[in-house]
Amino acid sequence: MDTPANNIPQEFILDGSVSYWNVDRDNLLSLRSLFAFLQEAAIRHADQCGAGVRAKASRGESWVLHRMAVSVHRYPRYEEALRVETWSTGIRAFKGICRVPREVADGFPTRSGAAFFPDLEKLQLEPAAGGSIEHDVTVRYSDFDGNGHVNNTAYFDYLQTAFAARGFSPRPGTIQIQFLKEIAPAVEHVRVSLERRGQAVAFSLGGATVVFAHGLAAQE
């Protein structure tokens, strides 16, 4: 049974710490683990509202991530404590390819106030240009989730791998990304294209004839 919205806290807090499997070669939180913590908090909050992972099994519904914008002031180290705080600013009209059911939207308690990137829904990014620096990454079985496609956190693993291999900072200060197409199980390799733009790097993740995502990362 779904919990009424007025009984659900407006904010959800996930407390944890940086485990050894969360860190990179410098004992700092990896890019994939950073987004995994954010994803976990969002999923748990959605579960409380009756619209998370359990909804997929009971109603055949699922969420599709379209855009993200993140600013990182400092990457925490191994064993540091972490707190992720998340909330909904409201569900409006169409999301993705269909309208969010009224009962789902009403189940989310909302909180007003400033958001880090208030115009995220209007974000439009240009892919890396032709002739960019390229790096191929192998897609692994562990990259796929219960929706049958590569989980969004793996995109950041591919990106960080390419950054490090091609001489860019593996820990960007800000990241903006648009997810364009899912990576299906038949895909074996993802090509990461990188184009330097001043202090930032435009990137694209794609295959031979398709772009899965593109974005912009500002280097530290």
C-alpha positions in Angstrom: 0.0 0.0 0.0 1.3 3.5 -0.9 2.0 5.8 2.0 0.0 9.0 2.0 2.2 12.0 1.1 1.3 13.9 4.2 3.0 11.1 6.3 6.2 11.1 4.3 9.0 13.6 5.2 9.6 16.2 2.6 13.3 15.3 2.7 15.1 12.0 2.7 18.5 11.6 4.3 20.9 8.7 3.5 23.8 8.5 5.9 26.8 6.3 5.0 30.6 6.3 4.6 33.1 5.9 1.8 33.9 2.2 1.7 37.1 0.8 0.1 35.2 -0.4 -3.0 34.0 3.3 -3.4 37.4 4.8 -3.9 39.8 5.1 -6.8 43.6 4.7 -7.1 44.0 7.9 -5.0 41.7 6.7 -2.2 39.1 9.3 -3.2 35.5 8.7 -4.0 35.2 7.5 -7.6 32.9 9.3 -10.0 30.7 6.2 -10.4 30.3 5.8 -6.6 29.4 9.5 -6.2 26.5 9.1 -8.5 25.6 5.7 -7.0 25.1 7.4 -3.6 22.9 10.0 -5.2 20.9 7.3 -7.1 20.4 5.2 -3.9 19.0 8.2 -2.0 16.6 9.1 -4.8 15.4 5.4 -5.1 14.9 5.0 -1.4 12.9 8.2 -1.2 10.8 7.2 -4.2 10.2 3.8 -2.5 8.8 5.6 0.5 6.4 7.4 -1.8 5.3 4.2 -3.6 7.0 5.1 -6.8 10.4 3.5 -6.6 11.8 0.0 -7.5 8.7 -1.7 -6.0 6.5 0.2 -8.4 8.2 -1.5 -11.4 7.1 -4.9 -10.1 3.6 -3.9 -9.0 2.6 -1.5 -11.8 5.1 -2.2 -14.5 6.5 1.4 -14.2 10.0 2.7 -14.1 11.9 6.0 -14.0 14.1 7.1 -16.8 16.9 9.6 -16.1 17.1 12.4 -18.7 19.5 15.1 -17.4 21.8 15.6 -14.5 23.9 18.6 -13.3 26.3 18.2 -10.3 28.9 20.4 -8.6 31.6 18.8 -6.5 33.5 21.0 -4.1 35.6 18.2 -2.7 35.9 14.4 -3.3 35.8 12.6 0.1 38.4 10.1 1.1 38.2 6.5 2.2 36.2 6.1 5.5 34.9 9.6 5.5 31.3 10.0 6.5 28.7 10.9 3.9 25.2 12.3 4.1 23.0 12.6 1.0 19.9 14.8 1.4 17.3 14.7 -1.3 13.8 16.1 -2.0 11.3 16.7 -4.8 10.5 20.2 -6.1 7.4 18.8 -7.8 6.3 16.7 -10.7 5.0 18.7 -13.7 3.2 17.5 -16.8 5.2 15.1 -19.0 8.4 13.4 -18.0 10.3 11.3 -20.5 7.9 9.8 -23.0 4.6 9.7 -21.0 2.7 11.7 -18.5 3.4 10.8 -14.9 0.2 9.3 -13.4 -1.7 11.7 -11.1 -1.6 9.3 -8.2 2.2 9.0 -8.5 2.7 12.7 -8.6 0.4 13.3 -5.7 2.4 10.7 -3.6 5.5 12.9 -3.6 5.8 15.4 -0.9 7.4 18.5 -2.3 9.7 21.2 -0.8 10.1 24.7 -2.1 13.3 26.6 -2.2 16.4 27.1 -4.3 17.7 24.2 -6.4 21.3 23.8 -7.5 20.3 23.9 -11.2 16.8 25.3 -11.4 16.7 25.3 -15.2 17.8 21.7 -15.6 14.8 20.7 -17.7 15.9 23.3 -20.3 19.5 22.2 -20.4 20.7 21.6 -24.0 24.2 20.5 -24.6 26.3 20.1 -27.7 28.2 16.8 -28.3 32.0 16.6 -28.7 33.0 17.8 -32.2 34.5 15.6 -34.9 38.2 15.0 -34.5 37.9 14.7 -30.7 40.1 12.6 -28.6 38.6 9.1 -28.4 38.8 6.2 -25.9 37.0 2.9 -26.1 35.7 1.3 -23.0 34.5 -2.3 -22.6 30.9 -2.8 -21.4 30.7 -5.3 -18.5 28.0 -7.6 -17.2 28.0 -5.7 -13.9 27.2 -2.4 -15.7 23.6 -3.6 -16.3 20.7 -3.1 -13.9 17.2 -4.6 -13.4 15.8 -2.5 -16.2 17.9 -4.4 -18.7 20.2 -1.6 -19.7 23.5 0.0 -18.5 22.8 1.8 -15.3 23.4 5.6 -15.4 26.2 5.3 -12.8 28.3 3.2 -15.3 28.3 6.1 -17.8 30.4 8.1 -15.2 32.8 5.1 -14.9 33.3 5.1 -18.6 33.8 8.9 -18.5 36.3 8.8 -15.7 38.3 6.0 -17.3 38.6 8.1 -20.5 39.6 11.2 -18.6 42.4 9.4 -16.8 43.6 7.6 -19.9 43.7 10.7 -22.1 45.4 13.0 -19.6 42.4 15.0 -18.3 41.6 15.3 -14.6 39.6 12.2 -13.5 37.7 14.3 -11.0 35.8 17.2 -12.6 34.4 20.0 -10.5 31.1 20.1 -12.3 29.3 17.8 -14.7 26.3 18.4 -16.9 24.9 15.4 -18.9 22.0 14.5 -21.1 21.1 10.8 -21.5 19.9 10.2 -25.0 19.6 6.5 -25.6 19.9 3.4 -23.4 22.9 1.1 -23.8 21.4 -2.4 -24.5 23.0 -5.7 -23.5 24.1 -6.3 -27.1 26.6 -3.3 -26.9 30.1 -4.5 -26.2 32.1 -1.3 -26.3 31.4 2.4 -25.7 33.5 5.1 -27.4 34.1 8.2 -25.3 34.9 11.3 -27.3 36.5 14.3 -25.5 36.9 17.9 -26.8 38.6 20.5 -24.7 36.6 23.8 -24.5 38.6 26.3 -22.5 38.6 25.0 -18.9 35.9 22.5 -19.7 35.7 19.2 -21.6 32.8 18.4 -23.9 32.1 14.6 -24.0 30.0 12.1 -25.9 29.4 8.4 -25.2 28.4 6.5 -28.2 28.7 3.6 -30.6 29.4 3.3 -34.3 26.1 5.0 -35.3 24.5 6.2 -32.1 25.1 8.6 -29.2 24.1 7.4 -25.8 24.8 10.6 -23.9 26.7 13.8 -24.1 27.7 16.6 -21.7 30.2 19.1 -20.4 32.6 18.7 -17.5 34.6 21.5 -15.9 38.0 20.4 -14.8 39.2 21.0 -11.2 
